[in-house]
Amino acid sequence: MPASGHAVLTEGVVKRYRKKGGGEERALDGLDLAVSPGTVHGLLGPNGAGKTTAVRVLATLLRFDGGRAEVAGLDVSREPRRVRARIGLAGQYAAVDEALTGRQNLEMFGRLFHLGARRARLRAGELLERFGLVEAADQGAEEYSGGMRRRLDLAASMILAPDVLFLDEPTTGLDPRGRGEVWDAVRALVAGGTTVLLTTQYLDEADRLAHRVTVIDRGRAIADATPDELKDRVGGDRIEVVAADASGLAAVERAVGRAAGGGLVVTDPLTRRVHAQVADRVAALTRVAGDLQDEGVAVEDIGLRRPSLDDVFLRLTGRGTGGDTERGADCGPGAGSGPRADRGAASGSGRGAGPDAGARDASKAVAA
């Protein structure tokens, strides 16, 4: 374990860009981040918040202008080559060669890492089994589904068994089945001891995968906690009842009010929906259901609701995850976008610490 006790650590990291016409813009403005080893850590924020910039800085693909950053116990600014040997990076698009089979793709990456023909072949076989791709190993990657390509991409990023894996929006464009396949693969990686830093705009993805979440906005961390802790900040459990007809609305309000212990009761007459925050979710549901049954009040729906990460996100940032493309992702030194840029990024980080060309490309973007 690193001396700091963290697989990834940033303290006050700043990344500046010059603006056209003068002045500067801060993609990262004093970012503090601490990621525990062997966990999935979600990095959430609106587009333009600094997520991709943070990943590119940590993967040694961008110089930063201030602060301190460590990955796997190594100083990112002073030891970029050693950092690259300990990390993997998978961008938004699968960086696989569709003209090759799955097995050939992995063997190619192994050879680029100077593993030698035999070791590359053995490592490819291990990863194909680990990522559930054995049956499709000798099919062309062009025949793979989106989820299979993504799993192959993840396998390629694990050629050298990195300590830390950066996943930058790994399920963008995938259907629900493909997303589920990637989630299973990520869980398996973490179970094997890999630390994953995950950026995503799918809040349910962070909810399902992340042990801890950092929300960033305008280049700074504005919240850091487990998903459940973040939801508790927005508000605890609430009971929600929809009356079958308007005549029962007053009785529903009284029943919900009693269960809420005199707390605020919110009623929407148009939808006949009544809800309130409650301290004991099971007791509240039991009491409201019993009271309404005793009074003979018919309901269309009754249940307990928890705040979602969407609620948290909107409360913290005041905006959704959509918006313009993040500045750090598509401008500034060493930046790029689209499949070609992602392939280059992958070649310059953990996946590409071995290939000479990739290492040379990445070295242009980091401090010597």
Secondary structure, 3 states (H helix, E strand, C coil): CCCCCCCEEEEEEEEEEECCCCCEEEEEEEEEEEECCCCEEEEECCCCCCHHHHHHHHCCCCCCCEEEEEECCEECCCCHHHHHCCEEEECCCCCCCCCCEHHHHHHHHHHHCCCCHHHHHHHHHHHHHHCCCCCCCCCEHHHCCHHHHHHHHHHHHCCCCCCEEEEECCCCCCCHHHHHHHHHHHHHHHHCCCEEEEECCCHHHHHHHCCEEEEEECCEEEEEECHHHHHHHHCCCEEEEEECCHHHHHHHHHHHHHHCCCCCEEEECCCCEEEEECCCHHHHHHHHHHHHHHHCCCEEEEEEECCCHHHHHHHHHCCCCCCCCCHHHHCCCCCCCHHHHHHHHHHHCHHHCCCHHHHHHHHCCCCC
